[in-house]
Amino acid sequence: MAEQVRYSDEELEEFRQIILEKLAIAQSDYEHTMDAIMNRDNNEADDTAPTYHALEEGSEVQTKDQLMAMALRQQKFITGLKAALVRIDNKTYGICRETGKLIPKERLRAVPHATLSIEVKNDRKHHR
């Protein structure tokens, strides 16, 4: 039996649904983070309390920095998910960009925007 070179249309559709769900959550999280950064969730009250009350006084700047970092990570994740949808449309989704072999379904379910097999990813970490 020949080695599978790409995922079937049915498999790609399954991944599309996983990605669309993650994308909806990520976009909602991003919007909430941006609301917190812009203090849009403070009922128009311009007080100086940190967005997350668990943080100590005087750490509002740190909180904003942390929120900005979180927003940037979410934005990068959203971009990765959108790129994965393009690869599904092109029927190139799930193919390792280094080896040309299929990335295992388990990895794609965990990291649906992955473009490298775990072996290549781990190998890159060790050579840094």
C-alpha positions as CSV (number, residue, x, y, z in Angstrom):
1,M,0.0,0.0,0.0
2,A,1.4,3.4,-1.0
3,E,2.1,5.9,1.7
4,Q,-0.6,8.6,2.0
5,V,0.7,11.8,0.5
6,R,-2.1,14.1,1.6
7,Y,-5.2,14.0,3.8
8,S,-8.5,13.2,2.2
9,D,-11.2,15.8,1.7
10,E,-13.1,14.3,4.6
11,E,-10.1,14.5,6.8
12,L,-9.4,18.1,5.7
13,E,-13.0,19.0,6.5
14,E,-12.6,17.5,10.0
15,F,-9.5,19.7,10.5
16,R,-11.4,22.7,9.1
17,Q,-14.1,22.4,11.8
18,I,-11.4,22.1,14.5
19,I,-9.6,25.2,13.2
20,L,-12.8,27.2,12.9
21,E,-13.8,26.4,16.5
22,K,-10.3,27.4,17.7
23,L,-10.4,30.5,15.5
24,A,-13.7,31.7,17.0
25,I,-12.4,31.2,20.6
26,A,-9.0,32.9,19.7
27,Q,-10.8,35.9,18.1
28,S,-13.1,36.3,21.1
29,D,-10.1,36.1,23.5
30,Y,-8.3,38.6,21.5
31,E,-11.2,41.0,21.6
32,H,-11.5,40.6,25.3
33,T,-7.8,41.3,25.8
34,M,-8.0,44.4,23.6
35,D,-11.0,45.6,25.6
36,A,-9.0,45.1,28.8
37,I,-6.0,47.0,27.3
38,M,-8.3,49.9,26.3
39,N,-10.1,49.8,29.6
40,R,-13.4,49.3,27.6
41,D,-14.5,46.8,30.3
42,N,-14.5,49.3,33.1
43,N,-18.0,50.7,32.5
44,E,-16.5,53.9,31.2
45,A,-15.1,54.6,34.7
46,D,-11.5,55.9,34.3
47,D,-10.2,54.6,37.6
48,T,-6.6,53.5,38.1
49,A,-7.3,50.0,39.3
50,P,-5.5,47.2,37.4
51,T,-7.7,45.2,35.1
52,Y,-7.0,42.1,37.1
53,H,-7.5,42.9,40.7
54,A,-5.3,40.0,41.9
55,L,-2.3,42.1,40.9
56,E,-0.7,44.4,43.4
57,E,-1.1,48.2,43.4
58,G,1.4,50.0,41.1
59,S,1.5,47.1,38.6
60,E,-0.9,48.6,36.1
61,V,1.9,49.2,33.6
62,Q,3.1,45.7,34.0
63,T,-0.5,44.5,33.5
64,K,-0.8,46.4,30.3
65,D,2.5,45.0,29.1
66,Q,1.4,41.5,29.9
67,L,-1.9,42.1,28.2
68,M,-0.2,43.4,25.1
69,A,2.1,40.4,25.0
70,M,-1.0,38.2,25.3
71,A,-2.7,40.1,22.5
72,L,0.3,39.6,20.3
73,R,0.4,35.9,21.0
74,Q,-3.3,35.6,20.2
75,Q,-2.8,37.6,17.0
76,K,0.0,35.3,15.9
77,F,-2.2,32.2,16.7
78,I,-5.1,33.7,14.7
79,T,-2.8,34.3,11.7
80,G,-1.5,30.8,12.0
81,L,-5.0,29.3,12.1
82,K,-6.1,31.5,9.0
83,A,-3.0,30.3,7.1
84,A,-4.0,26.7,8.0
85,L,-7.4,27.2,6.5
86,V,-5.7,28.4,3.2
87,R,-3.6,25.2,3.3
88,I,-6.8,23.2,3.7
89,D,-8.3,25.0,0.6
90,N,-5.1,24.2,-1.3
91,K,-5.1,20.6,-0.1
92,T,-1.6,21.0,1.3
93,Y,-2.7,21.0,5.0
94,G,-0.9,18.6,7.3
95,I,2.2,18.2,5.1
96,C,5.5,18.9,6.9
97,R,7.2,21.7,5.0
98,E,10.7,20.2,5.7
99,T,10.1,16.4,5.0
100,G,7.0,16.6,2.7
101,K,5.5,13.8,4.8
102,L,2.2,13.9,6.6
103,I,2.2,15.3,10.1
104,P,0.3,12.8,12.4
105,K,-3.3,13.6,13.1
106,E,-2.6,13.7,16.8
107,R,-0.2,16.6,16.4
108,L,-2.6,18.5,14.1
109,R,-5.4,18.0,16.6
110,A,-3.2,19.5,19.3
111,V,-1.5,22.1,17.2
112,P,-3.8,22.6,14.2
113,H,-1.6,25.3,12.6
114,A,1.5,23.2,12.7
115,T,3.6,23.1,9.5
116,L,6.4,20.9,10.9
117,S,6.4,17.4,12.1
118,I,7.4,17.0,15.8
119,E,10.7,15.4,14.8
120,V,11.7,18.3,12.7
121,K,10.5,20.8,15.4
122,N,12.5,19.0,18.1
123,D,15.5,18.7,15.9
124,R,15.5,22.5,15.3
125,K,15.3,23.1,19.1
126,H,18.4,21.0,19.7
127,H,20.4,22.8,17.0
128,R,19.9,26.3,18.4
